[in-house]
Amino acid sequence: RQATVTLADTTAPGQAGAEDCTARGIAAWDAGDVATAAKHMRRALRRAPDFAPALLALRALLMAYPQLRRRSGGGGGGDATVAELLARVGALGGAQVGDGTRFIARLLGVSPDMPQGLSEALVQAQAVPPLAATHSAVLLAGLWAAIVEKRHDVSWRLFARAAEIGSICALYNLGVHFAREGPQQDFAHSARLFEQAASNGHMYAMYNLGVSYELGEGVPEDKQRAAQLYQQAADAGDACAMYVPLPV
């Protein structure tokens, strides 16, 4: 399966290599081959260590697929990797962010000429990328809007779109959105989303659903069910769940 990304002739060699690897990783991820997807993202970061889309995509892969975290050291080591990737995204400067914006725009088929940022362009396009866009690409755009541009008004719609076309990680991120304080807070909806993601093996969704049951947020309080979910998340490799005191 070919990724539909056209690289600009003026792109630096390392940047071009990172974009190509990331696009190949997105295609592998969308096809269900997450191990190959992670390899491509790591190759992208060897070519351009500050290429933000690869940082975000690798972070999402490590969050969503426990087997990749175990290969990265498992447990606390995996959590440290996720945290490091997020910190590196936060430390990027304007040039790297601009490169990432243009890459994601091309991946989604929207205009790369957007000095105001990717999120603004997606707002103008009603935040619904073309039907041909893969769920992994739409998820990446949602993560970009939420983490890089702080546009939660856009990111939740992208997560919803990605979930609609098959992304389990997007279900989890959408659940996090509806659990956040704000006008859209809806614990019942959030718990349903965590339930869907957890039933598909997403360990952070297992943990968050456990919190929902422990606190009675959106679901009836059930500490026994919470303890079961924490144990499931710990068995899957979530370090936070390994050390959480079990509710009694």
Number of C-alpha atoms within 10 A of each C-alpha: 8 9 16 15 18 13 15 10 8 7 12 11 12 16 21 19 19 27 28 21 23 30 27 23 29 29 23 22 23 18 13 11 13 21 16 16 25 24 16 24 29 21 19 29 23 14 18 20 16 22 26 27 29 30 23 24 27 27 21 22 22 22 22 24 20 23 15 19 23 17 12 15 13 19 20 16 15 22 21 15 19 20 12 14 20 19 12 15 21 12 11 14 10 9 9 17 20 16 19 22 25 21 24 23 24 16 23 24 15 17 13 19 12 15 11 8 18 26 26 17 18 22 13 9 12 11 21 18 21 12 10 9 16 23 26 27 25 29 28 26 31 29 26 26 24 21 16 22 17 13 17 16 15 23 28 24 19 28 28 20 22 28 23 13 15 14 23 28 27 30 28 28 27 24 30 19 22 20 21 13 9 9 7 11 15 17 20 18 16 26 26 16 24 29 21 18 26 24 13 14 19 24 28 28 30 30 25 25 30 29 22 25 21 21 16 16 17 17 17 12 15 17 19 15 17 25 22 15 23 29 20 20 27 21 15 23 24 27 19 15 25 18 10 13 9 15 15 9
